[in-house]
Amino acid sequence: MSYLTLPKRVFNSPLIAFTNFEDGSFVNLIKLNKPYANGVSYAVYETTKSAFCSNGLFTTLEKAKEKFNLMVKNGSLESSIMKSGIIDHSKPYPQNTTITYQKKLSHATNYKRYISLSN
C-alpha cells in the first residue's frame, strides 16, 4: 500500500479544522484555494503515528470531515489530544498564533505550513 503524497497546492490553502496531539503530530482539514477540474476541493493532512491514518483528497466537505474525524479518533489512540479547533477565516488570527513553516524532508524543497494556537 502506498501513502498518498499531497500536492503543493494543499499547503498553500486555508486550514478549516485542526487537531494537535501531545507527541507533536497533527491532523489538518484543508479547503483548496484552487479546486481541481475533477472536483477535488478538500484535503486531510496527517502526521500521526497510527498505522490506520493516511492523507486524502476529497470532492465534498462531508467526506473530508468524515475522514478528518476518523484520523483524529485513530490518532488519539496513539497520543492524547492537546488542542483541537475550527478556524474562522472571517476574523484575524488571535495574537498568540504562530504560523510555522517546516521544511519537507524529501528531495523536493516544499514547505509545510501548520498553525499552532498557544495559550
ChimeraX attribute file (.defattr): number of C-alpha atoms within 10 A of each C-alpha:
attribute: neighborCount
match mode: 1-to-1
recipient: residues
	/A:1	3
	/A:2	5
	/A:3	9
	/A:4	11
	/A:5	10
	/A:6	14
	/A:7	11
	/A:8	11
	/A:9	12
	/A:10	24
	/A:11	20
	/A:12	16
	/A:13	16
	/A:14	16
	/A:15	23
	/A:16	17
	/A:17	18
	/A:18	23
	/A:19	23
	/A:20	26
	/A:21	20
	/A:22	13
	/A:23	13
	/A:24	11
	/A:25	17
	/A:26	23
	/A:27	25
	/A:28	25
	/A:29	26
	/A:30	25
	/A:31	24
	/A:32	19
	/A:33	14
	/A:34	13
	/A:35	14
	/A:36	12
	/A:37	7
	/A:38	7
	/A:39	11
	/A:40	16
	/A:41	20
	/A:42	27
	/A:43	30
	/A:44	26
	/A:45	23
	/A:46	23
	/A:47	17
	/A:48	23
	/A:49	17
	/A:50	17
	/A:51	9
	/A:52	10
	/A:53	21
	/A:54	20
	/A:55	18
	/A:56	18
	/A:57	22
	/A:58	17
	/A:59	15
	/A:60	13
	/A:61	16
	/A:62	11
	/A:63	14
	/A:64	21
	/A:65	19
	/A:66	11
	/A:67	21
	/A:68	27
	/A:69	16
	/A:70	14
	/A:71	25
	/A:72	23
	/A:73	14
	/A:74	17
	/A:75	26
	/A:76	19
	/A:77	11
	/A:78	16
	/A:79	17
	/A:80	12
	/A:81	19
	/A:82	14
	/A:83	14
	/A:84	16
	/A:85	12
	/A:86	12
	/A:87	16
	/A:88	11
	/A:89	10
	/A:90	6
	/A:91	7
	/A:92	9
	/A:93	14
	/A:94	9
	/A:95	9
	/A:96	9
	/A:97	13
	/A:98	13
	/A:99	11
	/A:100	12
	/A:101	12
	/A:102	11
	/A:103	12
	/A:104	12
	/A:105	10
	/A:106	7
	/A:107	6
	/A:108	8
	/A:109	9
	/A:110	15
	/A:111	15
	/A:112	15
	/A:113	18
	/A:114	18
	/A:115	16
	/A:116	15
	/A:117	16
	/A:118	10
	/A:119	6
